[in-house]
Amino acid sequence: MMKTLFLFVCALCVASCFVVPAASLRAPVQKVPAVRAAAPEMMMAEPEAAVTALAAVTTAIATNSGDFGGYTIPIIGLTTLGATIFLLAGPVED
């Protein structure tokens, strides 16, 4: 009997979560006028300058595969992943 009563109370609690309250609990929202962004004033004269700047940035970030340890971190990560799979897999039955 106690289980049935408990489940009935739980069902009422869940059902009451979907009921919309009649009165709003929040304060009314005041309308604020929208502010428009200004039009762009300056345009780039040469599109080649943007490409050159982008190439300079990408070259500065990484120039070759030996930067930032090269392949050391991926090898460590793949080895750790393989070891984790090996340990969690369990025995294989033939």
N, C-alpha and C positions, 0 to 999 in steps of 0.2 A: 504494500500500500504506500509506503514511504517513497519507494522508487517511482511509482506512478505519479504521485503528487510532485515529486522533484522534477520529473520530466515535463509535467504539465506547466509548472512554473517557468522552467527553462524555455519552453515553447512560447509562453506569453512574453517573456523578456525578448526573445528573438523577434517576435512579431511586432513588438512595440518599437523596435529599432527602425522599422520601415514606415512609421507613421510620421507625417509632417506636422510639426506644431502649428497651431492656428495663428498665434502671434509671433511675429519675428523677434528674435532675441537680440538682433543687432540694431545699432543706430542707423537711421536712414542715411543713405549715401548722398553726399552733396555733389551736384554736377559741376565739374571743373572744365572750363573751355579748353579744347585741344590746341596745342601750340604746334604750328607747322615748322618743319626744318627749313632753313634757308637754302636757296639754290646754290649749287657749286659755283664758286667764283673763279677757280683756276683749273685749267685742264693741262695735261701733259702734252707738250709740243711734239715730242718724238717718241713713238712707241718703242723704238729700238733701245732707248735709254732704260725703259722698264725691264726689257729682256736682259740687258747687260747687268743691271742692278740685281736681278733675280739670280743670274748665273754667278755673280760674285758672292751672294749670300750662300747659295748652295755649296759653292767651293769652300767657303770658310767653315761651314758646318762639318763636313766630312770630306777629306781629300782622297783617302784610300781605305782599303779594308783593314789596315793595321791600326787605324785610329780607335781609341777607346777599348783596347784589348783585342781587337780583331775577332777571331772566331772562338775565343776562350769562353765567353759567357754563354753563347748558344750550345757549345759542347757540354758545359757543366749542366745547363738546364735540361738538355735532352737525356743526359746520363741519369740525372735525378728522376726525371719522368719515367724512364725505363726501369729504374730500380724500384720505384713506387708501384708500377704496374706488376712487376715480377713478384713483389712481396704480397700484394693484395689479391693476386689472381687465384692462388690456391692450386691444389693438384689437379692435373688433367687425367681423366680416366679414359683408357683405350677401349 
